[in-house]
C-alpha cells in the first residue's frame, strides 16, 4: 500500500508521478496517511468534484476517537468539527461587496511593500509573499498592526509537521485570540471578529457565537488567509518567471489577470498531505470501491487539477486557458468561503509585479531554489529575483 507523501522531487511546481499512475489505474486507491493510518485517495477530477459536494463525506468523524490521523500538524491531525451554521455566520463577513471594498486596501499594501524593495537582487518571498497576507488577515480580523510578526510566526508554526511546534502555536494563538475577542466584545469595530460576535443565525435560531467558537474560527482564518495565499503568490510568480512569454503577455494585456490567476490556482494547489481530508458519514461506493462509515478519504485536488480527461495539455501553463474548471477552492456547498479574498490578493500582487518589473527573472539557477520545510502547504523558502 502506498504511503503519503509521494516523492515529487525537488521542483516546487511538480506533482508526484505516482498520482498520474494511480489516476490511470483506478478511481480510488488505498493509501496510508503521513501518520501511518489507512485512507482512500481519490485522484480523478470527476470523482473529486462529485465528492466535494457529497454530504456523505464531511470534516467530522462519526466516532472521533477512532478517526484516522492525517498528519502531525495540529490543524489537520484528525477530524474537526463541521457546522454549516458557522459558514452561514461567516458568509456576510466574506461577501463579494465587502471583498471588493478591501481591494483598494490590498493594492495599497502591495504598493507599500514593493516600494520598500531596494535591489536588485531581492527576495520576493520575504519582501512580498510573506508579509502581504499577514497584513490583510490582521486587517480582516481587526488585530493590531504591531502583532503582524507574531501572526506570521504562528501561521508558519501551525502548518508545521513538528507536532510540538504546531501544538504550541495553536495554544499561543488561541490564548491571544481569546484576549482579542474579549476586547472586540467590549469595543466592536468594523472587522470580522466583531461581526461574528454579534451575528445571529436566523435559520437555526441559535444565539451569537461564544468567544471560544470565534477564537477557533480565527485560527482557521489565519492559516487559510496567510499560509496558503503566501504559497500561491510565490508559486504564481515562479510560474510567470518560468514562462517569459506568458509574463510578457500578461504585462501587455492586464485584462488577462483573472484567467492568469485561475491558471496559477490550478497548478499551485499542491499539498503535502495528499489531498483534502474527509471522513465517510455512511457506507458508500465510489466506482465499485466500497468505503465504510468512518473511513478517511483524501480528495487529491492536486491530481484532479491536472487530469488530462478535463484539461488539455494539463502540465502546460496557459494564462488564456478557458474554460478552467479547477478545484483549487473546492466545489459545491463547501466551496472555500475566502476564495474571493485570495483572488483579490493574487490579482493585485501579480498585476503590480509584472508592471513594475518588466524583465523579472530568477537571481540563481532554477534548480537551486529551496523548498520550504516540512509543512502542510509546502512552497518556497525563498524567491530570489533580479531585473
C-alpha positions, -999 to +999 in steps of 0.1 A: +000+000+000+013+035-009+023+058+019+019+096+016+035+119+008+046+108-026+080+118-038+078+146-063+115+155-065+130+190-059+108+210-082+083+230-061+058+231-090+059+194-098+034+168-087+044+133-079+043+109-109+025+084-086-006+105-088-007+101-125-001+063-123-030+059-098-052+083-119-047+060-149-053+028-129-082+034-106-106+060-093-100+052-057-067+038-042-059+026-007-030+045+009-015+052+043-015+088+056+016+106+067+007+094+102+006+058+090-032+053+092-053+038+063-072+061+039-087+062+004-071+085-022-093+099-050-074+115-079-097+119-109-114+153-115-149+140-119-148+119-087-131+146-066-156+172-078-186+149-071-173+140-036-166+176-027-204+181-029-214+148-014-230+151+021-219+115+028-184+129+034-175+155+059-148+170+081-163+155+112-159+118+121-188+098+135-166+085+163-137+109+166-116+087+189-114+061+161-106+085+133-076+080+111-049+106+118-040+126+087-008+144+096+013+156+126+000+191+123-023+205+149-046+218+122-051+185+103-042+159+128-076+144+128-113+152+124-125+187+131-160+200+139-182+208+109-211+232+113-229+248+084-241+274+109-206+287+111-205+291+073-238+310+073-225+333+100-192+339+082-208+345+048-216+382+053-181+389+065-168+375+032-194+389+009-184+400-026-193+436-017-170+436+014-142+419-005-144+445-033-141+472-007-109+455+005-094+455-030-081+490-029-066+484+006-049+452-006-035+471-036-022+499-013-005+474+010+011+457-020+024+490-033+039+499+001+058+466+002+070+469-034+081+505-027+103+492+001+122+468-022+157+480-029+177+457-051+181+441-073+185+414-062+156+409-038+138+380-022+102+384-031+092+357-007+103+377+023+096+411+008+062+404-005+047+369-004+051+365+034+041+400+048+012+408+025-013+381+035-004+387+072-012+424+068-045+415+051-056+389+077-047+413+105-069+440+090-097+414+084-097+402+120-091+436+134-058+427+151-033+454+159-006+461+133+022+455+158+011+419+161+019+411+125+052+394+133+036+371+158+008+363+134+034+354+108+052+331+132+020+315+145+008+308+109+041+291+099+042+271+131+006+259+128+014+244+095+045+226+107+048+188+108+066+192+141+037+184+163+052+201+194+058+233+175+023+231+159+005+225+192+024+252+209+014+277+182-022+266+185-022+272+223-005+306+220-026+319+192-058+307+208-049+324+240-041+356+221-074+354+203-094+349+235-080+382+247-087+400+214-122+386+212-130+398+247-118+433+236-140+431+205-170+422+226-165+453+247-155+476+218-167+463+184-151+476+153-155+471+115-139+437+113-148+400+110-143+392+147-168+419+157-192+407+131-191+371+143-195+381+179-227+400+172-241+379+143-273+358+148-282+328+128-319+332+119-320+298+102-310+279+133-324+303+159-292+299+179-275+328+198-243+345+186-211+326+188-192+322+220-157+336+225-142+301+222-160+295+188-148+328+174-112+321+185-114+287+169-126+302+136-099+328+137-073+301+139-086+286+106-088+320+090-052+328+100-039+296+084-061+298+053-056+336+049-019+336+053-001+303+047-020+291+015-021+326+000+016+331+006+024+299-012+003+307-041+019+342-045+053+325-045+044+298-070+024+322-092+054+344-095+076+314-102+052+301-129+053+335-146+091+338-144+094+302-157+073+312-188+086+346-201+062+346-230+032+343-206+048+370-184+051+394-213+015+386-224+001+395-190+022+427-189+009+438-224-027+427-217-035+433-180-071+421-187-057+386-187-051+388-149-083+368-139-076+339-162-039+340-152-049+337-116-071+308-124-043+290-141-020+297-112-045+284-088-049+252-109-011+245-109-002+257-074-028+237-055-001+214-041-004+199-007+020+178+013-007+155+029-021+140-003-055+158-006-084+175+013-092+152+042-127+140+047-145+111+066-173+089+054-205+096+074-221+064+060-212+035+038-208+045+002-194+032-031-172+051-055-165+035-088-171+000-074-149+007-043-167+002-010-159+029+015-171+022+051-185+046+076-157+064+093-131+058+066-107+086+058-109+099+022-083+122+007-096+143-022-065+149-043-072+183-060-035+185-070-041+155-093-076+164-103-064+198-115-041+181-139-064+154-150-060+150-188-096+139-191-106+175-183-075+197-191-058+196-225-020+196-220-026+196-183+010+204-173+012+234-197+009+268-181-015+288-202-029+321-188-055+322-216-069+287-207-107+287-209-127+271-195-107+263-164-128+242-140-100+238-114-109+227-079-084+248-060-111+262-038-132+231-036-167+228-051-203+230-041-217+239-007-182+237+009-166+260-016-139+280+002-155+310+018-123+330+014-119+324-023-128+359-032-102+374-009-075+351-022-083+360-058-081+397-049-047+393-033-033+373-062-047+397-088-035+429-071+000+415-064+007+399-097-006+428-117+017+452-099+048+429-101+046+424-139+042+462-145+070+472-121+095+446-132+093+440-169+125+419-170+120+399-138+140+367-136+155+344-110+187+355-094+200+320-092+198+288-113+163+273-112+175+240-097+189+259-067+155+271-054+149+258-019+116+244-009+101+253+024+105+230+054+081+202+062+046+218+064+011+213+052+014+238+023+050+233+011+060+262-011+093+281-012+119+290+014+130+320-007+123+335-042+155+355-051+150+376-082+167+403-102+156+426-130 
